[in-house]
Amino acid sequence: MTYMCFIESDILTVPHMEPLAAASDAAARQEAAQLLEQHRSGFAAHVFLEDRRICTVRAEAG
């Protein structure tokens, strides 16, 4: 099964969606945090595995 990451941003009305290569919840969280850092306008990344929310990562302030 594939983890999916939805990145919310200040400039898009619809979250950006990306599949993750992760094979575990911890790896998916780390990959989502890295993706969020790449999106300057992103403020949160939500990770799902099918219909189950794994985590939400928030951008660091500043």
C-alpha positions in Angstrom: 0.0 0.0 0.0 1.1 3.5 -0.7 1.3 6.4 1.8 -0.1 9.6 0.4 0.9 13.1 1.5 -1.4 16.1 1.1 0.4 19.5 1.5 -1.7 22.5 2.4 -0.4 25.9 1.3 -1.2 29.6 1.4 -1.3 29.9 -2.4 -3.4 26.9 -3.5 -7.1 26.2 -2.6 -6.6 22.4 -3.2 -3.9 20.5 -1.3 -0.9 19.3 -3.3 -0.9 15.5 -3.3 2.2 13.2 -3.6 2.7 9.5 -3.1 5.4 8.6 -0.7 8.1 5.9 -1.1 8.0 5.2 2.6 7.5 1.6 3.9 6.6 2.6 7.5 4.6 5.2 9.4 7.9 6.7 10.8 9.5 6.9 7.4 6.3 8.4 5.9 6.3 11.2 8.6 10.0 11.9 7.8 9.4 12.0 4.1 6.4 14.3 4.5 8.4 16.7 6.7 11.1 16.8 3.9 8.4 17.5 1.3 6.9 20.3 3.4 10.3 22.0 3.6 10.4 22.0 -0.2 7.1 23.9 -0.5 7.8 27.5 0.7 4.1 28.3 0.9 3.2 25.0 2.7 2.0 25.1 6.3 0.9 21.5 6.9 1.5 18.0 5.4 -1.1 15.3 6.1 -0.1 11.6 5.7 -2.6 8.9 4.9 -2.5 5.2 4.4 -5.7 4.4 2.6 -8.4 6.1 4.7 -6.3 6.2 7.9 -4.6 9.5 8.9 -1.1 8.6 10.0 0.0 12.1 11.1 0.1 15.8 10.4 3.4 17.7 10.1 3.4 21.4 10.6 5.9 23.8 9.1 8.3 25.4 11.6 7.6 29.1 12.2 10.2 31.6 10.9 
